[in-house]
Amino acid sequence: MVIIITNQNKKSSTNTELEASSVQIAYSAGGLSIRLADATIDNQNYQTGTANSRDATTLSVALAF
């Protein structure tokens, strides 16, 4: 899934796009669940620069008794 949102700066003529993408997979067998999510956000807060980009990976393992 990819989401792109554009914000126009009213004080200048620049446009900055916030782009977010996420990929998620899951596997279940009996009482075991394994889930993996990878997300990326570029130009967070509609500002450029490396401080406004985020990457995250989440791994979840669950056992049911």
N, C-alpha and C positions, 0 to 999 in steps of 0.2 A: 504494500500500500504506500503510495506517495501522495503527500499533500503539499501544495504550493499556494501560498497566500502572498499577495502583493500589497505593500503599504506605500503610498505616495507621501513624501515629505512636503508639507505645505510651505515650509520656509525656503525650500530650494526646489530645483527641478529633478531631483534624484528619486529613483524608485528602488526599493530594497525588497527582495523576495525572501520570505521565510520558507524553507523547504524541510519537511519532515518525512522520513520513511521508516518503515518497520517491517520486519520479517519475523514470523513466529511459527514454530513447529512444535508438535506434541506427539507423544507415543504413550499408549496405555496398554497394559497387559495384566489382566487379573487385578490385583490390588496395587500395582506399580504404575506410577505416572512419571514421565520425564518430559519436561517442557524447556524450550530454549527460545529466547526472544532477543533480537538484535535491533536497536533503534539508532537513528542518526538524525540530528537536527542541525541545519546550517542557517546562519544569520538569525540566531535567536534574538528576540527583542527588536527585530528589524534593524540590526546593526551588523556591519561587516567586521571581520577580524577573527583571529583564531580563538579569542576569549568568548566569542558568541557562537561557537560550534561545539556540539556535544555528541558523544558516542556512548552507547551503553549496551552491555550484553548481560542477560540474566539467565541463569540456569537453575531450574527447580526440579527436585526429586521428591516424590511423596510416596509413602507406603501406607496402605490401609490394612488394618488387622481385623 
